[in-house]
Amino acid sequence: MRPFSVSGRRRGPACVAVLHRTRHDGGVNPLIDAAQLSALMCAGTAVRVLDVRWRLDAPDGRAAYRDGHVPGAVYVDMDTELAHIDDPADGRHPLPSLPALQTAARRWGLQPGVPVVAYDDWNMMGAARAWWMLRGAGVPDVRVLDGGLTAWRDAGLPLERGDVRPAPGTLRLHEIDRGVASIDDAAAWPGHGVLLDVRAPERYRGETEPLDPVAGHIPGAVNLPSTVHLRDGRFAGPAAIRDAFASAGVQEDTPVAAYCGSGVTAAHTALAGAVAGLDVTVYPGSWSQWSHTPGRPVATGPA
């Protein structure tokens, strides 16, 4: 079975895909737009599409996926495939083991040499987590659909219903050894770089905490909400994103790490950094691990 197939379509002028593989600075472009993805599909180009719908208030997106998804997309479960939820002390979305991630990649049908495109319907948060993990595990070409399912629908492109079950994938992954910070790394980060808290300002200041046992932030962290990188549900341009990072003290050569509540939104900030040509390390345990760990200091109020 091909990574995707759109029945009834023929290759023609409208199927010519223009996939921008590099940014202006020579780095790999982590985004793809709806027109580009549609053109690849129309041309019969092998691409594995992943539907990573997930929200804090609706973590299981399978029903919505079955009701309508990008043709050929395979559903990815955030809580069971992109995380290993067990001990609260590890946080709400700790990384899965390599064998578990490899099993998931096999179910998704990931194949050597086949690009991967992830999307969701919530500001590209779940898709960014998949992008960050797969890139770190050795997938050479993984993108996020800019604007997600909304952009696909707004372009008038078709949806498919039901489950997609591809042939088992054969791509071999490795441990996520790229851009990952531990709890101790996060504690020490403000001493040599910028540690970004990308949650909402009121959570950073400790005025409210709807999910974790303690309100506040890691001492020395700077607040830069992930939403500042979006414009009408899509990523802002590289210059605007660099300006946002600069407002938090991040320059081109500044070591920068990000954390959020549970390691999902922080991956979104890493994706924004990649759009702008900046490397961002992610602390996947994030506040949900920090706040469950005895003895870790907590700061409140503005920076």
C-alpha positions as CSV (number, residue, x, y, z in Angstrom):
1,M,0.0,0.0,0.0
2,R,1.3,3.4,-0.9
3,P,1.8,5.9,2.0
4,F,-1.3,7.6,0.6
5,S,-3.6,7.4,-2.3
6,V,-6.3,9.7,-3.5
7,S,-8.6,7.8,-5.8
8,G,-10.0,9.4,-9.0
9,R,-7.3,11.9,-9.4
10,R,-5.0,12.3,-12.4
11,R,-1.7,14.0,-12.6
12,G,-1.8,17.3,-14.5
13,P,-0.8,20.9,-14.3
14,A,-2.6,21.3,-11.0
15,C,-0.6,18.4,-9.6
16,V,2.8,20.1,-9.9
17,A,4.2,20.3,-6.4
18,V,6.5,23.0,-5.3
19,L,7.9,21.8,-2.0
20,H,10.3,24.3,-0.5
21,R,12.9,22.0,1.2
22,T,15.1,24.8,2.6
23,R,14.6,28.1,4.4
24,H,16.3,31.3,3.2
25,D,19.2,30.4,5.5
26,G,19.7,26.9,4.1
27,G,18.0,25.0,6.9
28,V,15.3,22.5,6.3
29,N,11.8,24.1,6.1
30,P,9.7,22.4,8.8
31,L,6.4,23.6,7.3
32,I,4.3,22.7,4.3
33,D,1.1,24.5,3.3
34,A,-2.2,22.9,2.2
35,A,-1.6,23.7,-1.5
36,Q,1.8,22.0,-1.5
37,L,0.5,18.9,0.3
38,S,-2.5,18.6,-2.0
39,A,-0.2,18.9,-5.0
40,L,2.0,16.1,-3.7
41,M,-1.0,13.9,-3.1
42,C,-2.4,14.7,-6.5
43,A,0.8,13.8,-8.2
44,G,1.0,10.4,-6.3
45,T,4.1,11.3,-4.4
46,A,4.7,9.1,-1.4
47,V,4.1,11.0,1.8
48,R,2.9,9.7,5.2
49,V,0.3,12.0,6.7
50,L,-0.3,11.9,10.5
51,D,-3.4,13.3,12.2
52,V,-2.3,14.3,15.7
53,R,-5.5,15.9,17.0
54,W,-5.3,16.5,20.7
55,R,-6.5,19.2,23.1
56,L,-6.2,19.7,26.8
57,D,-10.0,19.5,27.2
58,A,-10.4,16.7,24.6
59,P,-7.2,14.6,24.5
60,D,-8.7,11.8,22.5
61,G,-9.2,13.0,18.9
62,R,-10.0,9.7,17.4
63,A,-13.8,10.3,16.9
64,A,-13.1,13.6,15.2
65,Y,-10.5,11.9,13.0
66,R,-12.9,9.2,11.9
67,D,-15.5,11.9,11.1
68,G,-13.2,13.5,8.6
69,H,-9.4,13.7,8.0
70,V,-6.9,14.5,5.3
71,P,-7.0,11.6,2.8
72,G,-4.6,8.9,3.8
73,A,-3.9,10.3,7.2
74,V,-3.2,7.9,10.1
75,Y,-4.4,8.8,13.6
76,V,-1.8,9.3,16.2
77,D,-2.7,9.1,19.9
78,M,-0.8,11.7,21.9
79,D,-1.3,10.1,25.3
80,T,-0.4,6.5,24.4
81,E,2.0,6.9,21.4
82,L,3.8,10.2,21.8
83,A,4.0,9.9,25.6
84,H,4.3,7.2,28.3
85,I,1.9,8.3,31.1
86,D,2.6,6.4,34.3
87,D,4.2,8.1,37.2
88,P,3.0,11.7,37.9
89,A,6.5,12.5,39.1
90,D,7.6,12.1,35.4
91,G,5.1,14.7,34.2
92,R,2.0,14.5,32.2
93,H,3.6,13.7,28.8
94,P,7.0,12.1,29.4
95,L,8.7,10.6,26.4
96,P,7.9,7.0,25.5
97,S,10.6,4.4,25.3
98,L,12.3,3.7,22.0
99,P,10.6,0.3,21.6
100,A,7.2,1.9,22.2
101,L,7.9,4.7,19.7
102,Q,9.2,2.2,17.2
103,T,6.0,0.1,17.6
104,A,3.9,3.3,17.0
105,A,6.0,4.2,13.9
106,R,5.4,0.7,12.5
107,R,1.6,1.2,13.0
108,W,1.7,4.6,11.4
109,G,3.4,3.0,8.3
110,L,6.6,5.1,8.4
111,Q,8.9,4.0,5.6
112,P,12.6,4.9,4.7
113,G,12.8,7.8,2.3
114,V,9.2,8.8,2.7
115,P,8.5,12.3,4.0
116,V,6.2,12.7,7.0
117,V,3.6,15.5,7.4
118,A,1.8,16.0,10.7
119,Y,-1.3,18.1,11.4
120,D,-3.9,18.8,14.0
121,D,-6.8,21.2,14.6
122,W,-5.4,23.1,17.6
123,N,-2.8,25.6,16.6
124,M,-0.4,22.8,15.5
125,M,0.4,21.9,19.1
126,G,0.0,18.1,18.7
127,A,1.6,18.2,15.3
128,A,4.6,20.0,16.7
129,R,5.1,17.3,19.3
130,A,5.1,14.7,16.6
131,W,7.5,16.8,14.5
132,W,9.9,17.3,17.4
133,M,10.0,13.7,18.5
134,L,10.3,12.2,15.0
135,R,13.0,14.6,14.0
136,G,14.9,13.8,17.2
137,A,14.4,10.1,16.6
138,G,16.0,10.2,13.1
139,V,13.3,10.9,10.6
140,P,15.1,13.1,8.1
141,D,12.1,14.9,6.5
142,V,9.2,15.6,8.7
143,R,6.9,18.7,8.3
144,V,3.9,20.3,9.9
145,L,0.9,21.4,7.9
146,D,0.8,25.1,8.5
147,G,-2.6,26.1,9.7
148,G,-3.5,22.5,10.3
149,L,-6.9,21.0,9.3
150,T,-8.5,24.4,9.2
151,A,-6.1,25.5,6.4
152,W,-6.9,22.3,4.5
153,R,-10.6,22.9,4.8
154,D,-10.4,26.6,4.0
155,A,-8.6,25.6,0.8
156,G,-11.7,23.6,-0.2
157,L,-9.7,20.3,-0.2
158,P,-11.4,16.9,0.4
159,L,-11.7,14.9,3.6
160,E,-11.8,11.2,4.1
161,R,-13.8,9.3,6.8
162,G,-13.0,6.3,8.8
163,D,-9.7,4.7,9.8
164,V,-6.6,4.4,7.6
165,R,-4.5,1.3,8.3
166,P,-1.3,1.3,6.2
167,A,1.1,-1.5,5.7
168,P,3.5,-1.8,8.7
169,G,6.3,0.7,8.5
170,T,10.0,-0.4,8.3
171,L,11.7,2.9,9.2
172,R,14.1,2.3,12.1
173,L,14.2,5.1,14.7
174,H,16.8,5.8,17.4
175,E,16.7,7.3,20.8
176,I,15.6,10.9,20.9
177,D,19.0,12.4,21.5
178,R,18.6,15.8,19.9
179,G,17.4,18.9,21.7
180,V,16.2,17.3,24.9
181,A,16.7,18.8,28.4
182,S,16.4,17.0,31.7
183,I,15.0,18.5,34.9
184,D,18.5,19.3,36.1
185,D,19.4,20.8,32.7
186,A,16.3,23.1,33.0
187,A,17.3,24.1,36.5
188,A,20.8,25.1,35.4
189,W,19.8,26.6,32.0
190,P,19.3,30.3,33.1
191,G,22.9,30.4,34.2
192,H,24.2,30.0,30.6
193,G,21.3,30.7,28.3
194,V,17.6,31.6,28.2
195,L,15.0,29.3,29.6
196,L,11.5,30.1,28.1
197,D,8.3,29.4,29.9
198,V,5.8,29.3,27.0
199,R,2.6,29.0,29.0
200,A,0.0,31.7,29.5
201,P,1.3,34.7,31.5
202,E,-1.1,34.1,34.4
203,R,0.2,30.6,34.8
204,Y,3.8,31.8,34.6
205,R,3.1,34.5,37.3
206,G,1.5,31.9,39.6
207,E,-1.9,33.5,39.6
208,T,-3.6,30.4,38.5
209,E,-2.8,26.7,37.9
210,P,-5.6,24.6,36.5
211,L,-3.6,21.3,36.1
212,D,-0.6,21.0,38.3
213,P,-0.2,21.0,42.1
214,V,1.9,24.2,42.4
215,A,1.5,27.5,40.7
216,G,4.5,29.5,39.4
217,H,7.5,29.0,37.2
218,I,11.1,27.8,37.3
219,P,13.4,30.4,38.8
220,G,15.2,32.4,36.1
221,A,12.7,31.5,33.3
222,V,11.4,34.1,30.9
223,N,7.8,34.1,29.8
224,L,7.2,33.9,26.0
225,P,3.7,32.4,25.3
226,S,3.7,30.0,22.3
227,T,0.8,31.9,20.8
228,V,2.9,34.9,20.0
229,H,4.3,33.0,17.0
230,L,0.9,32.6,15.3
231,R,-1.0,34.8,13.0
232,D,-4.6,33.7,12.3
233,G,-3.8,30.1,13.1
234,R,-0.6,29.9,11.0
235,F,3.0,30.6,11.9
236,A,4.3,34.1,11.5
237,G,7.2,34.8,9.2
238,P,10.8,34.1,10.3
239,A,11.6,37.7,11.0
240,A,8.5,38.2,13.3
241,I,9.4,35.0,15.2
242,R,13.0,36.1,15.6
243,D,11.8,39.4,17.0
244,A,9.6,37.6,19.5
245,F,12.5,35.5,20.7
246,A,14.7,38.6,20.8
247,S,12.1,40.2,23.1
248,A,12.8,37.4,25.6
249,G,16.6,37.9,25.3
250,V,17.3,35.3,22.7
251,Q,19.9,36.2,20.1
252,E,21.2,34.1,17.3
253,D,23.9,32.4,19.4
254,T,22.0,32.2,22.7
255,P,21.4,28.7,24.0
256,V,17.7,28.5,24.5
257,A,15.4,25.9,26.0
258,A,11.6,25.8,26.4
259,Y,9.2,24.3,28.8
260,C,5.4,24.4,29.2
261,G,2.9,22.4,31.2
262,S,3.7,18.9,29.9
263,G,6.1,19.1,26.9
264,V,3.6,19.7,24.1
265,T,3.5,23.5,23.8
266,A,7.2,23.7,24.3
267,A,7.6,21.5,21.1
268,H,5.5,24.1,19.3
269,T,8.0,26.8,20.4
270,A,10.8,24.6,19.1
271,L,9.0,24.4,15.8
272,A,8.6,28.2,15.7
273,G,12.4,28.4,16.4
274,A,13.1,26.1,13.5
275,V,10.9,28.3,11.2
276,A,13.2,31.2,12.2
277,G,16.4,29.3,12.0
278,L,16.9,29.0,15.8
279,D,17.6,25.8,17.7
280,V,15.4,25.3,20.7
281,T,15.9,22.5,23.3
282,V,12.7,21.1,24.9
283,Y,12.3,20.1,28.5
284,P,9.6,17.5,28.1
285,G,8.9,17.0,31.8
286,S,8.1,20.7,32.0
287,W,6.1,22.2,34.8
288,S,4.1,19.0,35.4
289,Q,7.3,17.2,36.4
290,W,9.0,20.2,38.1
291,S,5.9,20.9,40.3
292,H,5.7,17.2,41.3
293,T,9.4,17.0,42.4
294,P,10.0,17.7,46.0
295,G,12.7,20.3,46.7
296,R,12.4,22.2,43.4
297,P,12.2,25.9,43.9
298,V,9.2,27.9,42.6
299,A,9.1,31.5,41.6
300,T,6.0,33.7,41.2
301,G,5.2,37.1,39.8
302,P,6.6,38.8,36.7
303,A,10.2,38.2,35.6
